[in-house]
Amino acid sequence: MKTEMGVKVDVDVKRIKTCIKVCDRFTAEVIDSDGNTVRSIEDEYVPDCFPGTHYGDYLELDIDIETGQILNWKKPTLEQLSQLLGEEGE
């Protein structure tokens, strides 16, 4: 996507790299294939399945400008999915 900055300089913008501090306030809903909420997560650390070296406190997402896709997302492992569902230690 091309855009102009200030004094009419063309910039070819490809992606946005974010680093968002959530301060132990990560909130999400895990939804099944029927659209039902399997688990609500409120005020927790960022789960391990999220990309980056986040120490449970940051969301680090690289977003493609054209598609809106998260470029650094990797498919979670079974262990990471268990954590997301609140099943660790069971």
Rosetta constraint file for C-alpha pairs under 8 A:
AtomPair CA 1 CA 12 HARMONIC 5.83 0.50
AtomPair CA 1 CA 13 HARMONIC 5.46 0.50
AtomPair CA 1 CA 14 HARMONIC 6.61 0.50
AtomPair CA 1 CA 65 HARMONIC 7.00 0.50
AtomPair CA 1 CA 66 HARMONIC 6.73 0.50
AtomPair CA 2 CA 10 HARMONIC 6.44 0.50
AtomPair CA 2 CA 11 HARMONIC 5.60 0.50
AtomPair CA 2 CA 12 HARMONIC 4.70 0.50
AtomPair CA 2 CA 13 HARMONIC 6.11 0.50
AtomPair CA 3 CA 10 HARMONIC 5.89 0.50
AtomPair CA 3 CA 11 HARMONIC 5.68 0.50
AtomPair CA 3 CA 12 HARMONIC 6.94 0.50
AtomPair CA 3 CA 13 HARMONIC 7.51 0.50
AtomPair CA 4 CA 8 HARMONIC 5.18 0.50
AtomPair CA 4 CA 9 HARMONIC 5.41 0.50
AtomPair CA 4 CA 10 HARMONIC 5.10 0.50
AtomPair CA 4 CA 11 HARMONIC 6.37 0.50
AtomPair CA 5 CA 9 HARMONIC 5.53 0.50
AtomPair CA 5 CA 10 HARMONIC 6.96 0.50
AtomPair CA 5 CA 11 HARMONIC 7.29 0.50
AtomPair CA 13 CA 65 HARMONIC 7.27 0.50
AtomPair CA 14 CA 64 HARMONIC 6.17 0.50
AtomPair CA 14 CA 65 HARMONIC 5.59 0.50
AtomPair CA 14 CA 66 HARMONIC 7.38 0.50
AtomPair CA 15 CA 62 HARMONIC 6.62 0.50
AtomPair CA 15 CA 63 HARMONIC 5.34 0.50
AtomPair CA 15 CA 64 HARMONIC 4.45 0.50
AtomPair CA 15 CA 65 HARMONIC 4.99 0.50
AtomPair CA 16 CA 62 HARMONIC 5.66 0.50
AtomPair CA 16 CA 63 HARMONIC 5.11 0.50
AtomPair CA 16 CA 64 HARMONIC 6.64 0.50
AtomPair CA 16 CA 65 HARMONIC 6.88 0.50
AtomPair CA 17 CA 60 HARMONIC 7.31 0.50
AtomPair CA 17 CA 61 HARMONIC 5.91 0.50
AtomPair CA 17 CA 62 HARMONIC 4.37 0.50
AtomPair CA 17 CA 63 HARMONIC 6.37 0.50
AtomPair CA 18 CA 59 HARMONIC 7.37 0.50
AtomPair CA 18 CA 60 HARMONIC 5.40 0.50
AtomPair CA 18 CA 61 HARMONIC 5.18 0.50
AtomPair CA 18 CA 62 HARMONIC 6.20 0.50
AtomPair CA 18 CA 63 HARMONIC 7.93 0.50
AtomPair CA 19 CA 58 HARMONIC 6.27 0.50
AtomPair CA 19 CA 59 HARMONIC 5.57 0.50
AtomPair CA 19 CA 60 HARMONIC 4.49 0.50
AtomPair CA 19 CA 61 HARMONIC 6.75 0.50
AtomPair CA 20 CA 58 HARMONIC 5.26 0.50
AtomPair CA 20 CA 59 HARMONIC 4.97 0.50
AtomPair CA 20 CA 60 HARMONIC 6.49 0.50
AtomPair CA 21 CA 57 HARMONIC 5.88 0.50
AtomPair CA 21 CA 58 HARMONIC 4.54 0.50
AtomPair CA 21 CA 59 HARMONIC 6.63 0.50
AtomPair CA 22 CA 26 HARMONIC 5.96 0.50
AtomPair CA 22 CA 46 HARMONIC 7.91 0.50
AtomPair CA 22 CA 57 HARMONIC 5.58 0.50
AtomPair CA 22 CA 58 HARMONIC 5.75 0.50
AtomPair CA 22 CA 59 HARMONIC 7.32 0.50
AtomPair CA 23 CA 45 HARMONIC 7.75 0.50
AtomPair CA 23 CA 57 HARMONIC 5.54 0.50
AtomPair CA 23 CA 58 HARMONIC 7.71 0.50
AtomPair CA 24 CA 43 HARMONIC 5.73 0.50
AtomPair CA 24 CA 44 HARMONIC 5.05 0.50
AtomPair CA 24 CA 45 HARMONIC 4.74 0.50
AtomPair CA 24 CA 46 HARMONIC 7.32 0.50
AtomPair CA 24 CA 56 HARMONIC 7.40 0.50
AtomPair CA 24 CA 57 HARMONIC 6.07 0.50
AtomPair CA 25 CA 42 HARMONIC 6.76 0.50
AtomPair CA 25 CA 43 HARMONIC 3.77 0.50
AtomPair CA 25 CA 44 HARMONIC 5.36 0.50
AtomPair CA 25 CA 45 HARMONIC 6.70 0.50
AtomPair CA 26 CA 41 HARMONIC 7.38 0.50
AtomPair CA 26 CA 42 HARMONIC 6.20 0.50
AtomPair CA 26 CA 43 HARMONIC 5.12 0.50
AtomPair CA 26 CA 44 HARMONIC 5.07 0.50
AtomPair CA 26 CA 45 HARMONIC 5.76 0.50
AtomPair CA 26 CA 46 HARMONIC 5.65 0.50
AtomPair CA 27 CA 40 HARMONIC 7.63 0.50
AtomPair CA 27 CA 41 HARMONIC 5.14 0.50
AtomPair CA 27 CA 42 HARMONIC 4.38 0.50
AtomPair CA 27 CA 43 HARMONIC 5.76 0.50
AtomPair CA 27 CA 44 HARMONIC 6.87 0.50
AtomPair CA 28 CA 40 HARMONIC 6.09 0.50
AtomPair CA 28 CA 41 HARMONIC 5.07 0.50
AtomPair CA 28 CA 42 HARMONIC 6.70 0.50
AtomPair CA 29 CA 37 HARMONIC 6.36 0.50
AtomPair CA 29 CA 38 HARMONIC 7.48 0.50
AtomPair CA 29 CA 39 HARMONIC 5.83 0.50
AtomPair CA 29 CA 40 HARMONIC 4.54 0.50
AtomPair CA 29 CA 41 HARMONIC 5.99 0.50
AtomPair CA 30 CA 37 HARMONIC 5.76 0.50
AtomPair CA 30 CA 38 HARMONIC 5.44 0.50
AtomPair CA 30 CA 39 HARMONIC 5.18 0.50
AtomPair CA 30 CA 40 HARMONIC 6.42 0.50
AtomPair CA 30 CA 41 HARMONIC 7.94 0.50
AtomPair CA 30 CA 84 HARMONIC 7.84 0.50
AtomPair CA 30 CA 85 HARMONIC 7.46 0.50
AtomPair CA 31 CA 35 HARMONIC 5.64 0.50
AtomPair CA 31 CA 36 HARMONIC 5.44 0.50
AtomPair CA 31 CA 37 HARMONIC 4.56 0.50
AtomPair CA 31 CA 38 HARMONIC 5.57 0.50
AtomPair CA 31 CA 39 HARMONIC 7.39 0.50
AtomPair CA 32 CA 36 HARMONIC 5.45 0.50
AtomPair CA 32 CA 37 HARMONIC 6.46 0.50
AtomPair CA 32 CA 38 HARMONIC 6.29 0.50
AtomPair CA 38 CA 85 HARMONIC 7.60 0.50
AtomPair CA 39 CA 85 HARMONIC 6.29 0.50
AtomPair CA 39 CA 86 HARMONIC 7.93 0.50
AtomPair CA 45 CA 56 HARMONIC 4.71 0.50
AtomPair CA 45 CA 57 HARMONIC 6.06 0.50
AtomPair CA 46 CA 50 HARMONIC 7.10 0.50
AtomPair CA 46 CA 54 HARMONIC 7.60 0.50
AtomPair CA 46 CA 55 HARMONIC 7.88 0.50
AtomPair CA 46 CA 56 HARMONIC 4.38 0.50
AtomPair CA 46 CA 57 HARMONIC 5.88 0.50
AtomPair CA 46 CA 58 HARMONIC 6.76 0.50
AtomPair CA 46 CA 59 HARMONIC 7.19 0.50
AtomPair CA 47 CA 56 HARMONIC 6.47 0.50
AtomPair CA 47 CA 80 HARMONIC 7.75 0.50
AtomPair CA 47 CA 83 HARMONIC 7.22 0.50
AtomPair CA 47 CA 84 HARMONIC 6.45 0.50
AtomPair CA 48 CA 56 HARMONIC 7.25 0.50
AtomPair CA 48 CA 80 HARMONIC 6.33 0.50
AtomPair CA 48 CA 83 HARMONIC 7.89 0.50
AtomPair CA 49 CA 74 HARMONIC 7.86 0.50
AtomPair CA 49 CA 76 HARMONIC 5.44 0.50
AtomPair CA 49 CA 77 HARMONIC 7.66 0.50
AtomPair CA 49 CA 80 HARMONIC 5.47 0.50
AtomPair CA 49 CA 81 HARMONIC 7.51 0.50
AtomPair CA 49 CA 84 HARMONIC 7.89 0.50
AtomPair CA 50 CA 59 HARMONIC 7.23 0.50
AtomPair CA 50 CA 60 HARMONIC 7.81 0.50
AtomPair CA 50 CA 73 HARMONIC 7.11 0.50
AtomPair CA 51 CA 59 HARMONIC 7.55 0.50
AtomPair CA 51 CA 60 HARMONIC 6.21 0.50
AtomPair CA 51 CA 61 HARMONIC 6.94 0.50
AtomPair CA 51 CA 72 HARMONIC 6.30 0.50
AtomPair CA 51 CA 73 HARMONIC 6.01 0.50
AtomPair CA 51 CA 74 HARMONIC 7.32 0.50
AtomPair CA 52 CA 59 HARMONIC 7.69 0.50
AtomPair CA 52 CA 60 HARMONIC 5.65 0.50
AtomPair CA 52 CA 61 HARMONIC 7.86 0.50
AtomPair CA 54 CA 58 HARMONIC 4.78 0.50
AtomPair CA 54 CA 59 HARMONIC 6.64 0.50
AtomPair CA 54 CA 60 HARMONIC 7.03 0.50
AtomPair CA 61 CA 70 HARMONIC 6.38 0.50
AtomPair CA 61 CA 71 HARMONIC 7.50 0.50
AtomPair CA 61 CA 72 HARMONIC 6.51 0.50
AtomPair CA 61 CA 73 HARMONIC 7.76 0.50
AtomPair CA 62 CA 70 HARMONIC 5.61 0.50
AtomPair CA 62 CA 71 HARMONIC 5.37 0.50
AtomPair CA 62 CA 72 HARMONIC 5.85 0.50
AtomPair CA 63 CA 68 HARMONIC 5.93 0.50
AtomPair CA 63 CA 69 HARMONIC 5.67 0.50
AtomPair CA 63 CA 70 HARMONIC 4.59 0.50
AtomPair CA 63 CA 71 HARMONIC 5.79 0.50
AtomPair CA 64 CA 68 HARMONIC 5.15 0.50
AtomPair CA 64 CA 69 HARMONIC 5.42 0.50
AtomPair CA 64 CA 70 HARMONIC 6.43 0.50
AtomPair CA 64 CA 71 HARMONIC 6.49 0.50
AtomPair CA 65 CA 69 HARMONIC 7.94 0.50
AtomPair CA 76 CA 80 HARMONIC 5.65 0.50
AtomPair CA 76 CA 81 HARMONIC 6.14 0.50
AtomPair CA 77 CA 81 HARMONIC 6.22 0.50
AtomPair CA 78 CA 82 HARMONIC 6.14 0.50
AtomPair CA 79 CA 83 HARMONIC 6.39 0.50
AtomPair CA 79 CA 88 HARMONIC 7.93 0.50
AtomPair CA 80 CA 84 HARMONIC 6.24 0.50
AtomPair CA 81 CA 85 HARMONIC 6.15 0.50
AtomPair CA 82 CA 86 HARMONIC 6.16 0.50
AtomPair CA 82 CA 87 HARMONIC 4.97 0.50
AtomPair CA 82 CA 88 HARMONIC 5.87 0.50
AtomPair CA 83 CA 87 HARMONIC 5.67 0.50
AtomPair CA 83 CA 88 HARMONIC 5.20 0.50
